[in-house]
Amino acid sequence: MSKFLFEDFDEVSAKQWKQQIQYDLKGADYNETLVWQSPEGINVKPFYHEDDFKEGFQPVPGQPKTWKIAQEIFIDDEKIANHIALDALKRGAEAIVFTAAEDFDPKTVFKDFPLDQASIYFKLSFLSEAFYGKLIKFFSEKKATVFYNIDLIGNLARTGNWFNNLKKDHEMLDSLFQKYPSEKLLSVDASLYQNAGANIVQQLAYALAHANEYLNHVCHPERLEGLHKQNFKLTFLLTTGPNYFFEIAKIRALRKLYAALAKEYGTTETCHIIATPSKRNKTLYDYNVNLLRSTTECMSAILGGADTVCNLPYDALYHKSNEFGERISRNQLLILKHESYFDTVSNPADGAYYIESLTAALAEKALQLFKEIEKGGGFLQQLKEGTIQKKIKESAEKEQQLFDSGKLKLLGTNYHPNKNDRMKHDLELFPFVKHNPVKTLIPPIVERRLSEITEQERLKLES
């Protein structure tokens, strides 16, 4: 039947489509009316066609065949963390992201944990060679998939300081690589750049330049001679924002860029990606809209090819971790996976003209910016000089101006706000940027939500 339909209609070229559109515009300018430019400087056309592509599409390196549902758990009380983790797995989670500010007893946290079934991610805000060694020894005897996500540069960018100091941090990292070369030790936390206001091209370029610092350190022929390059494994922590198709293309572009970079070092060209929704567009007022925002952002992460997706609870800004919020965030992913068939097709974005075009455009622009960073001394050098912070701040200010002027709309906040909405007495957490007078080596990159000033003003007016 489909063969009959295809043979029954003549092919229409891109030129013919454009001619028909121009005729229908009745004299209006095609570019001014239908072509819009993204914040990254990419011109988005009203249609895309096979004629736009001279060659066939190359597969994206490392695209997963399926994706996992993750839940984040903060380890404060070890027994409570264990209970929450086991309950989350029972209710559909397939991976757990454990965060902690100090060391803990892995035997207690992972009691009865199905280590051969669920993946484990760590996000530790401290660096201890002895503790990482303890964790690795604990998991080495079990069939566990563990991502340790050590990110020295990420901590410097986020806090303005090394964990200890430059020399000691790198000595610890080198020692861990020498002792455990086959473990998934390193990560690049690129979520910081998006949450601070960087545009998508900046996010990609900074993530790549950030990764290049590690590749140059670990895979350089004069360093760590005992480490086989093929053992090097890198994880990217990403956040996805509201620009649906661009975010799909962002993840695909990152995989392509990283593969090209890793190839130059002669190491594994695939990377592992865990994605979570952005905090930047989440709001305090009319907080249920956060459910809609995080759902489409998770969809972008899935269709873009993230290995694991960890949702952000709708009330994460102002409530402490709670069973209801975590259950709803987990169920959003369960519905996408098991009721919306988002795990039925592998790499569904492949071959889609619009997304393939965006992928190529984002990758090209990000590669150009990456080269500029390397010419300027590299990512670490530009962090120390404050160049990266300055560029992110400029991008964030442009986006903030769009929000303040009403051109960028957040439903329930600067667009159709509910004036009777009250939040002052429902705050369990401080939902705004905290200003801590701490001495730092460099200015930290600060995460800031678009609606913070608006929300602070509304809170002051609440009776």
Helices and strands as residue ranges (DSSP letters): H 2-8, H 14-24, H 30-34, E 36-37, E 43-44, G 50-52, E 68-74, H 78-90, E 95-100, H 106-109, E 119-124, H 129-140, E 146-150, H 152-159, H 166-179, E 184-189, H 191-196, H 200-218, G 229-231, E 234-240, H 244-265, E 272-277, H 289-304, E 308-310, H 323-338, H 353-375, H 379-385, H 387-405, G 424-426, H 452-461
